[in-house]
Every structure is written in structure tokens, then in C-alpha cells.
Amino acid sequence: MFYTGFSDEAGESVNEQIDATLALGWQFIESRSVNKQNITDIPDIEFDLFLNSLQKHGIKISCFGSAIANWSTHPRSEIDYENSLNALRRAIPRMQKAGTRFIRGMSFGIARDEKPDSPELEKIIFRKVQSFVNLCEEAGIIYLHENCMNYGGLSFQHTMRLLEAIKSPSLRLVFDTGNPVGSDHHVGSPPYQKQNSWEFYKNVREFIDYVHIKDCILIAETGGIFPELKYTFPGEGDGQVNRIVKDLLKNGYDGGFSIEPHLSVIHHKTDDASPHNNQFNNYVSYGQKFMEMVNQIQIENNYSS
């Protein structure tokens, strides 16, 4: 088991991300963006400089936090598909250079102009995600699907349908503890109930290779893609973080716990202007509180670290 996190939530620059990681005593980051650009989109020379800076401080990239097939893409859009495919093609040699096995990806945004899980649309989604997974398999890397506002995030049943349709050792899951809190459980007829983090987790547990630590409380629906959520420190919201982490450790989980605080920066909000020092301090505090939670679980249950 190791600690890592979306270090761009500590700061935009490589120096801020390094400083926050070292302040926590960690050796890994989940790399999503640097200087406001996704890690798959920056020029090669900038990536090399970024990677060299990390390596000088003994920091490794545990996962590429790509935007491939994310909530903003439409499953029918060929432009969105080609953009995602090209992002993956750019990412693969960078991952190989960095020695990174995992890339976070999704299964296209939830279609709002039609039934998001019709058999016909599912075929399109499965075919496109299959092509991503095929590239990963050829390159020896793992496509980690995240339960977010995407097809696979409609419910744990949809995640399982995706896994069953694409049977590959290169398709595994990153489970986000906080995302179910604000997500509808798209099973049966509307109005849908909200998902339950524990229920989602326990039904996909055997396929999880990596975990995003996020916690929050649902405030209100917005009529948009994302509801209004109050993000909290781990264990203070409705993501059942403590229960899930305890179960993972009980079952010998040895993957990464990647913090995604969202306390200062939400990457689907474009108007966020949180002061840099606040971002940095929140990120470090979040990491410290999560380590305290894990340590307490280990002590109370006699789990090895």
C-alpha cells in the first residue's frame, strides 16, 4: 500500500507539486496537469522537464490522470473519440519513460439527449473503450476506469457490464469513494436514488487496482452534469471512506491511495480562484488526515502497514 495524490490540487507549478509531496513524506503523485495543462497535452519537452524535476526529488508518477473519454465527451462524437485516442497515443510513450503502469480513463459522458445505456449506444461505447484498452494491452499498461459521470458510473451494474464486454487484463478499476455520493443509481425507472459508496465498492471490489480518496456531502441538484457538493476531509462526508479503506486493508490491498481533496480546486469548475497557499495547505492537511485515518485503522485492527 502506498500514498499518492492529485498534486495539481496543491498547486499548478511543478515546484508546488513537489513541495507538497515532500511535505507529506510521499514518493508518488498522480499526475493530472501542470501549469493548467493535462499531462497528456503538454509538449514533449515540457513533459521531459517535468519528469526530470520529479526524478531529482525521488518522486514517481503512480498514474496518469488523463481526460480520456471523460464526463465532457459524448459517446457518439467521433471528434471526442479521436481526441481521446490521440491523448492515449501521446501518453503511452511518456508513461513508459516514467515507468508508470496506470492511466485513469473513463467511458464517455452520460448522454443526456437519449437513453444513456440503450443496447445500441452501449455497443458504441464498448467498441470505443475496447480500442483504448487494446492500445494499453499492446503497451503493457493498465486502463483504470473511474466511476464518475460516465457510462460506467451510471451504477455498479454498468461498470460490470463494461468489464464483461471488454475482457482484458489491461482493463481494471480505480474506485473513487466520493463520486457515488452525487451520482444517480441508473437502475429501474426515474426518479433515481443516489448511489451508495459502500454498495458500489463491494460489488466491484475484486476489480479494483487503485483508489481515489474523496469525501463529500450532497447539497442540491443543479440541473447540470454535477450536483452541488460540499467537499470534506476524509471520513467527514458520506463517501464511507473509513469503512472502505478498512475493508481494503483487511483484504490485503497493496495498491495506491490517491487523495483528490477538491477542497480548493474542482477541475470541472472553470471559475475557481482559490489562493495558492490555501490550495497547498489544504492538500497537505488532507494527506495528513488521511494517513492518520489509515494508521488508526491499522492499530485498531492489527493490520500491517
C-alpha positions in Angstrom: 0.0 0.0 0.0 1.3 3.5 -0.8 0.1 7.1 -0.7 -0.2 9.4 -3.7 -2.4 12.2 -4.8 -3.6 14.6 -7.5 -0.7 17.0 -6.8 -2.1 19.7 -9.1 -4.6 20.4 -6.3 -1.7 21.6 -4.2 -0.5 24.0 -6.9 -0.2 24.4 -10.7 3.6 24.5 -10.9 5.9 21.6 -10.7 7.7 23.2 -7.7 4.4 23.5 -5.7 3.5 19.9 -6.5 7.0 18.6 -5.5 7.0 20.7 -2.3 3.6 19.4 -1.2 4.6 15.8 -1.9 7.8 16.1 0.1 5.9 17.9 2.9 3.8 14.7 3.2 6.9 12.4 3.0 5.5 10.7 -0.1 7.2 9.3 -3.1 4.4 9.4 -5.6 2.0 11.7 -7.3 -1.0 11.1 -9.6 -0.2 13.5 -12.5 -3.2 15.2 -14.0 -1.9 18.7 -15.0 1.0 21.0 -14.7 0.6 24.7 -15.4 -3.1 24.2 -16.2 -2.4 21.7 -19.0 -3.2 18.0 -18.8 -0.1 15.8 -18.7 -1.1 14.2 -22.0 -1.4 17.6 -23.7 1.8 19.4 -22.8 4.7 19.4 -25.4 7.2 16.6 -25.1 10.0 19.0 -24.0 7.8 20.3 -21.1 7.0 16.7 -20.1 10.6 15.8 -20.0 11.5 18.8 -17.9 8.6 18.0 -15.5 9.7 14.3 -15.2 13.3 15.3 -14.7 12.3 17.7 -11.8 10.3 14.9 -10.2 13.1 12.4 -10.5 15.6 14.8 -9.0 13.5 14.7 -5.8 12.9 11.0 -5.9 9.2 11.3 -6.9 7.5 8.9 -9.3 4.2 9.1 -11.2 1.8 6.5 -9.9 -0.9 7.2 -12.5 -1.6 9.5 -15.4 -4.8 11.3 -14.6 -5.9 11.7 -18.2 -9.2 13.2 -19.5 -9.7 10.3 -21.9 -13.4 9.6 -22.6 -14.3 11.7 -19.6 -17.6 13.3 -18.5 -17.2 16.1 -21.1 -17.2 13.8 -24.1 -20.1 12.3 -25.9 -20.1 8.6 -26.8 -21.4 9.4 -30.4 -18.9 12.1 -31.1 -16.1 11.0 -33.4 -14.1 14.1 -32.6 -14.2 13.4 -28.9 -13.2 9.8 -29.7 -10.3 10.8 -31.9 -9.1 13.4 -29.3 -9.2 10.7 -26.6 -7.4 8.2 -28.8 -4.7 10.7 -29.6 -4.3 11.6 -26.0 -3.7 8.0 -25.2 -1.2 7.7 -28.0 0.7 10.6 -26.6 0.5 9.3 -23.1 1.9 5.8 -23.7 5.5 6.7 -24.5 5.5 9.2 -21.7 4.2 6.5 -19.3 6.9 4.1 -20.5 9.6 6.7 -20.0 8.3 7.4 -16.5 7.8 3.8 -15.6 4.1 4.3 -14.9 1.7 1.4 -15.2 -1.7 3.1 -14.8 -3.7 5.6 -16.7 -7.0 6.9 -15.5 -9.7 6.8 -18.2 -13.5 6.8 -18.4 -16.3 5.5 -20.7 -17.6 8.8 -22.2 -20.0 11.2 -20.6 -23.6 10.3 -19.8 -25.7 11.0 -22.9 -28.5 13.4 -22.0 -30.2 13.6 -25.4 -31.1 9.9 -25.4 -31.2 6.8 -23.2 -27.6 6.7 -21.9 -27.5 2.9 -21.8 -29.5 1.7 -24.7 -28.2 -1.5 -26.3 -27.2 0.4 -29.5 -25.3 3.1 -27.6 -23.6 0.5 -25.3 -22.2 -1.2 -28.4 -20.6 2.1 -29.5 -19.2 2.8 -26.0 -17.8 -0.8 -25.6 -16.2 -0.6 -29.1 -14.5 2.7 -28.4 -13.3 1.8 -24.9 -12.1 -1.6 -26.3 -9.9 0.3 -28.7 -8.3 2.2 -25.8 -7.8 -1.0 -23.8 -6.2 -2.7 -26.9 -3.6 0.1 -27.1 -2.9 -0.2 -23.4 -2.6 -4.0 -23.7 -0.1 -3.7 -26.5 2.0 -1.2 -24.5 1.9 -3.2 -21.3 -0.1 -0.7 -19.3 -3.4 -0.7 -17.5 -6.5 1.4 -18.3 -8.1 2.2 -15.0 -11.7 3.1 -15.4 -13.1 5.6 -12.9 -16.7 5.6 -11.6 -17.5 9.2 -12.5 -20.2 11.0 -14.6 -19.7 8.5 -17.4 -21.4 5.3 -18.7 -19.6 3.0 -16.2 -20.5 5.4 -13.4 -24.3 5.0 -14.0 -24.2 2.2 -11.4 -22.1 -0.7 -10.3 -24.1 -2.8 -12.7 -23.0 -0.7 -15.6 -19.4 -0.9 -14.5 -19.8 -4.7 -14.5 -21.3 -4.7 -18.0 -18.3 -2.8 -19.2 -15.9 -5.2 -17.7 -17.8 -8.2 -19.0 -17.9 -6.7 -22.5 -14.2 -6.0 -22.6 -12.4 -8.9 -21.0 -8.8 -7.8 -20.8 -6.2 -7.8 -18.1 -5.5 -4.2 -19.2 -8.9 -3.0 -18.1 -9.2 -2.6 -14.3 -10.8 -0.1 -12.0 -9.9 3.0 -10.0 -12.6 3.4 -7.4 -13.5 6.9 -6.3 -15.0 6.9 -2.8 -16.7 10.3 -3.2 -18.3 10.1 -6.7 -21.2 7.9 -5.8 -22.5 10.5 -3.3 -23.7 12.8 -6.0 -24.4 10.2 -8.7 -27.8 8.8 -9.6 -28.2 5.0 -9.4 -29.4 4.5 -13.0 -31.3 1.2 -12.4 -35.0 0.9 -12.9 -37.1 4.0 -13.7 -36.6 7.6 -12.7 -36.6 9.3 -10.3 -33.4 7.5 -9.3 -32.0 7.2 -5.9 -28.4 8.3 -5.2 -25.7 5.7 -5.2 -24.2 4.3 -2.1 -20.3 4.3 -2.0 -20.1 1.1 0.0 -22.6 -0.7 -2.2 -20.8 0.3 -5.3 -17.4 -0.6 -3.9 -18.4 -4.1 -2.6 -19.8 -5.1 -5.9 -16.7 -4.2 -7.9 -14.1 -4.8 -5.2 -12.3 -7.7 -7.0 -11.5 -5.5 -10.0 -10.1 -2.5 -8.1 -6.3 -1.8 -8.5 -6.3 1.8 -7.3 -8.4 4.1 -5.1 -9.2 7.8 -5.2 -9.8 9.2 -1.8 -12.5 11.8 -1.9 -15.3 12.7 0.5 -18.3 14.9 0.3 -21.9 15.7 1.2 -24.7 16.2 -1.3 -26.2 19.7 -1.1 -28.6 20.1 -4.0 -29.2 19.2 -7.6 -28.2 21.9 -10.1 -29.8 20.7 -13.4 -26.3 20.3 -14.8 -23.9 17.4 -15.1 -22.7 17.8 -11.5 -24.8 18.4 -8.4 -23.7 20.9 -5.7 -21.5 19.0 -3.2 -19.7 20.1 -0.1 -16.3 18.5 -0.1 -14.9 17.4 3.3 -11.8 15.9 4.8 -11.8 12.1 4.6 -14.2 10.5 7.0 -16.3 13.6 7.4 -18.7 13.1 4.4 -20.9 10.4 3.1 -18.3 8.6 1.0 -17.9 5.9 3.7 -14.1 6.3 3.3 -13.2 4.7 6.7 -15.4 1.6 6.0 -14.0 1.1 2.5 -10.4 1.7 3.5 -10.7 -0.7 6.4 -12.2 -3.4 4.1 -9.4 -2.9 1.6 -6.7 -3.2 4.2 -8.4 -6.2 5.7 -8.3 -7.9 2.4 -4.6 -7.2 1.8 -4.9 -4.2 -0.6 -1.4 -3.2 -1.7 -2.3 -0.5 -4.3 -2.3 3.2 -4.2 -4.5 5.5 -2.1 -4.6 8.7 -4.2 -6.1 11.8 -2.5 -8.3 14.1 -4.5 -9.4 16.7 -1.9 -11.4 19.1 -4.1 -11.4 21.4 -1.1 -9.9 24.3 -3.0 -9.9 23.2 -6.7 -12.5 21.4 -8.6 -11.3 20.5 -12.1 -14.6 20.7 -13.8 -15.2 24.2 -12.4 -13.6 26.9 -14.6 -14.2 29.9 -12.3 -12.3 28.6 -9.3 -9.8 31.1 -8.0 -8.7 29.7 -4.7 -5.5 31.3 -3.3 -2.4 29.2 -3.9 -1.4 29.0 -0.2 -4.8 27.7 0.6 -4.6 25.0 -2.0 -1.2 23.9 -0.8 -2.2 23.8 2.9 -5.5 22.0 2.2 -3.7 19.4 0.1 -1.1 18.7 2.8 -3.7 18.7 5.6 -5.9 16.3 3.7 -3.0 13.9 3.1 -2.0 14.1 6.8 -5.6 13.5 8.0 -5.9 10.5 5.6 -2.6 9.0 6.9 -3.9 9.4 10.4 -7.1 7.5 9.5 -5.1 4.7 7.9 -2.8 4.5 10.9 -5.7 4.3 13.3 -7.4 1.6 11.3 -4.2 -0.4 11.3 -3.7 0.0 15.0 -7.3 -0.9 15.9 -7.4 -3.9 13.7 -3.8 -5.1 13.9 -3.3 -4.7 10.2 0.3 -4.5 8.9 1.3 -1.3 7.1 
